[in-house]
Amino acid sequence: MRDDFDAIPDPDGRRGAPGTMLVRIYHDIGLAAVADALNLLTVEFDPELKHSLQRGEFYLITADPAIARPEMA
């Protein structure tokens, strides 16, 4: 899994705007959540989108399985 958010291109080609890192993280999380909810097969996506989904899944998956209980859903 890749955690290099610098690999995500900015739409206008600029870096350094104060909220761009959070925007990219939220974008990846949103993509991963939608792909998970719709049970999409990620093998059909292009490599850049696959990496974005992998980064987003990192934030969606609980690190400690003992913490994730069914009643928390």
TAPE-V40239 format. One line per field, one symbol per residue. ss: DSSP state (H for helix, E for strand, - for the rest). phi: phi as a letter, one per 20 degrees, with the letter a starting at -180 (. if undefined). psi: psi as a letter, one per 20 degrees, with the letter a starting at -180 (. if undefined). A space follows every 50 residues. Layout:
# TAPE-V40239
ss: ???
phi: ???
psi: ???
This chain:
# TAPE-V40239
ss: ----HHH------------HHHHHHHHHHHHHHHHHH----HHH--HHHH HHHHHHHHHH---------HHH-
phi: .ddefffeffgenecofgdffffffffffffffffffelfeffeefgfff fffffffgeeeffdffffdgfef
psi: qpjniiioqqhjiqriqhjhghggghggggghgghghjlqoiiirrhghg hggghhhhihpphohhhoqhii.
